[in-house]
Amino acid sequence: MSIAHVVTFTFTPTTSSETIAALSRALDTVSDFCTGIESYRHGPDLHLRPGTADYAVTAVFRDQQALTDYLNDRHHQRVNTEFAACVAAKSSVQFPVS
């Protein structure tokens, strides 16, 4: 069973557009190193509605082990550490995809 993994971020007010661009590049790198990813997309919010988060990552993994491998991957952990200071809030959800 495939698993969807969706993460949203709200940035601190001082987060620059350069930092967000660097996060995007770093996330591209993470997906390059992880196997078991069926789909991987991310990007900044378009601000079409009020009250949304600033950025989202959505991925579909082959199975729970592929998701676990991604979450524990050193590249993924590096991105989490490197950009933690600019994240004011983070939320995630996982659900089955048939």
C-alpha positions, -999 to +999 in steps of 0.1 A: +000+000+000+013+034-010+014+061+017+010+099+011+030+122+033+020+159+035+038+185+055+031+222+058+053+249+071+047+284+084+078+304+084+090+330+109+083+366+098+120+372+091+124+343+067+138+356+034+129+346-001+165+335-005+161+311+024+129+296+009+147+291-024+175+274-006+150+251+012+135+242-022+169+233-036+177+212-005+144+193-007+151+185-044+184+170-032+167+149-006+143+134-031+172+125-053+188+104-026+158+085-014+143+054-031+107+043-029+093+077-038+065+075-063+058+112-064+075+142-047+063+178-050+069+209-029+066+247-031+055+280-016+019+288-010+002+308-038-017+329-012-050+323-029-068+320+004-063+335+038-051+314+067-029+290+048+006+278+056+036+292+037+051+260+021+041+224+016+057+191+007+036+163-006+051+129-014+038+094-021+059+065-010+058+029-022+052+016+013+057+024+050+093+013+049+101+038+021+085+065+042+105+055+072+137+054+052+130+089+039+123+103+074+155+088+087+177+096+057+207+118+066+199+143+038+164+147+051+177+151+087+202+177+075+174+198+059+153+196+091+183+208+111+195+235+086+161+252+083+146+246+117+152+282+128+130+296+101+100+273+108+075+288+132+050+259+128+050+225+111+022+200+106+022+166+089-003+139+080+001+104+064-027+085+047-031+054+025-032+058-012-048+031-033 
